Amino acid sequence: MQSQLVCRPVRDRPVAVLRLSGTLDPVTGDALQVAVRHSLATKPHRLLLDVSGLRIGDPVGVSALSDVVCQTADWPDVPIVLCGASPETAAVIQAAPDCAELSFASDCETALAEAVADPVPPEVRVRLRPVPDSCRQVRQLVTECCDAWQRSDLGGTAALIATELVANVVRHAHTSMEFTFGLRDGRLRMSVRDGSRRMPKPADPDRSAPGGRGLWLVRDLTDAWGVLPVTDGKVVWTRLSTAA
């Protein structure tokens, strides 16, 4: 009989909860990765995995969890907490590479209450259309946020990065987008989620077009950047240190 894994999102923000039930093995590992990436793409402040109904059918399947933890270590850099794991399940997961630092909680309700009570870092998000004027809107938004967060020294750089991220969607993805900008752990973080699964890559800049310097500029101005693929598109993210 074919193994089955059900991954059901219970909530997404500010704390995401993903309920896993069924068997985790090499066959169902892909479903786990897709579900975890989808939850993380909502940019929660913490992700709780309810594994009380999860059975490890084959320890090899746990590599799917360790892989997605590695993929998302830089972004969204969200703490992942496993709730309700049996002693056997916890032992198998903790023994897997890159899973040793995952947090465990015996009770999901308590873990959720504690997570919700944590202070929420400053963040704004806005929906934008794939039109050139969205670049102006996002520049203004980022500049105002940097002033409000006492990071006006980085306002110009952050506005330029945001413009390039949005302009890339306008030029190539041609879909509506969600832009998110926040300050957490001493870093400015921004991301753009669009509805195209076409993966971007730095290219020679088109200096004749507004915002035509491309992702090569984003790459050079930020501490880190990357792309998180999701089933309905992708999230392009960046991270910029506020340290002097």
N, C-alpha and C positions, 0 to 999 in steps of 0.2 A: 504494500500500500504506500502511495506517495506521501511523503511528509508534507506538513502544512504549517505555515506560520502566519498568524493574523496580527497586523500592526495597526492599532486603532488610535488616532489622535484624540485625546480627551480635551485638551486645551492647548493654545499656542502661545499666548503672551499675557503678562510679562514672564510668567513661568510656563514653559511647555511641558505637557505630560503626554507620553506615548505609551500605550498599554500593549504589551507583547504577550501573545498566548499561542501555544503550539510547540512545535519542535524546531530548534535551531540546528542546522547541519549544513554541509556544503551546498545543498540544493536550495535551501531557503535563505542562505546568507545574503544573496542579492536583494531580496525583498526587505531585509533588515536595513541594508545600506541605503536603499532608496527612501525608506520611511524616516530614518534618522536624518538624512540630508534634507528632506522636505521639512521636518520639524525645525532644524537649525536655520533653514532659509528664512523663517519668519523672524529671525534675530531675537530670540528670547534672552532673558538674563540668566536662565538656568534651564536645563532639560532634565526632567525626571523620567526614567524608563521604569515602568511598572513591569517587573519580570516575575511577579508572583505566579503567573500562569505559564511560565516558560520552562521548557525542558531541553537540556542539551543532549541532542541525539548523537552528535559526534563532535568531540572537542575541536576538530579542524574547522567547524563552522564558526567558532568564536573569532577566527581571523577576520571575518567580515566586520565584526565590531571593532577590533583593534585597527583595522584599515581605515574605517571611517573616522575614528578618533584621530589618527595621524593626519588624514586629509583635512580635518577641520581644526587642527591645533593652532594655526595662525589666525584663522577666521572661521566662524565668529568667536573662537576662543571662549566658548560657553562651557561652564562646569557641567559635567554629565554625572548624574547621581542615579544609581540603580537601586530600586526600592523593592522590598519584599522577596529578595532572593533567598532560596533555600541554602543551607550550608553547603550542599553539594554543588549547586549552581555557582555560588560565590567563589568556591575554591577553584572550579574550572576556569572561570573568567579571570580571576586574579593571577592564575598561572600563565595566561596568554601574554605574548609580547605586547607591550604598549598599553596593556590594560591594568597594570599594577597600580597606577595612580588614579583610577576611577574611584569615586566615592560610593559608599554603600549606606543605605538607610533601611532599617528593619520595617518601618511603617511609612507608606506613601502619604497618608493624610498628614502625619506630623511633619514630614519632610516638605510637603507643599506649604503648610502653614508657616514654617520657618522661612522658606524661600520667599514667599509673598511678603513677609514682614521686613525683609531686607530693603535698605534704601535703593531706589531706582536711579541709576545714573542719568544725567541729562541727555535727552535724545529727541530728535524731531524726525518725522517721516512725512512724505508728501507724494501724492500721485501726480504724474506728469504725462502730458501727451507727447508724441514723437514729432514735435514741431520746433523750429529754431528758437522761438521765444522761451522755451523751457530752459535753455542755457542761461538766459538773463535771469529768469526766476530763481534758478538754483544758486547762481552767483550771489544774488541779493540775500537769499536765505542763509547761506553759509557765512557771509560777512556779518550779518546780524547776530547769528548764533555765536560766532567767535568773540564778538564784542560783549555779548551777554555773559559768556563763560570766562571773561578776562583772558582771552587768548587772541586778542587783536593782532599780536605780533605775527601770528600764523594765518591771519585772515586772507591775505592775498594769495599765499601758496595753496591754502585749502580751497579757495574759490576757483583757482585755476584747475586744480585736480578735479573738482566737482564738475566744472564745465566740460572737461574732456570726457569724463565718464558719461555724462548725459548726451553730449554731442555724438559719441560713438553709437549710442542707441538710435539717435535721430538719423544718422547716416546709414547705418547698417541693419539694425534690427527692425526698425519701422513698427514698433509695437508700443503700447502704453508702458509706463515703467513706474516703479516705486523707488524713490530715493530716500535713504536713511542716513542721518548724520548724528553722531553722538560723541561724548567724551567719557572714556572709561579707563581706569588704571593709568592715568597720565598719557593717554593716547587719543588723538582724534581718529575716529573710525567712520568711514563712509562706504556705502554700497549702493548699487543700482541693480534692481531685479527687473528683467524684461521677459517677454514671451517668446524669444527666439532661442533655439538650441544651437545656433551657430556659435562656435567658440572663437573669441577674439584673440588676436595676437598683435604684438607691436609691429608696425609697418613704417616705411619711410614717410615722414610727415608731409602733409599737403599744406604748405604755408600760404597758399592763395585763398584758403577757406577759413572762415571763422571757426575757432576750435579745431583746426586741422592738424594739430601737432601730434595727435594720436596717443596711443598707449605707451609709446616710448617715453613720453614726458611723464606720464603717471608712474612708470617704472623708476625713472630717475629721481623723482621728487619724494617718493614715499619710502618708508621703512620696509614695507612688504605689500604685495598685491597678488591677486589670484582670481580664479573663477571656480565657483561651486555649481556644477550642473544639477538641475532638478528636472522632474518629469515634464514640467510645463515651460521650461526655459532655462535660465541661468541667473546667477548672481555674481556680478563683478565687484570685488571689494578692495579696499585699500586701508592702510594703517599708517598714521603719521605721528611720530613722537612729539610731545610738547616740551620735552626736556630742553633746557637752555643749552 
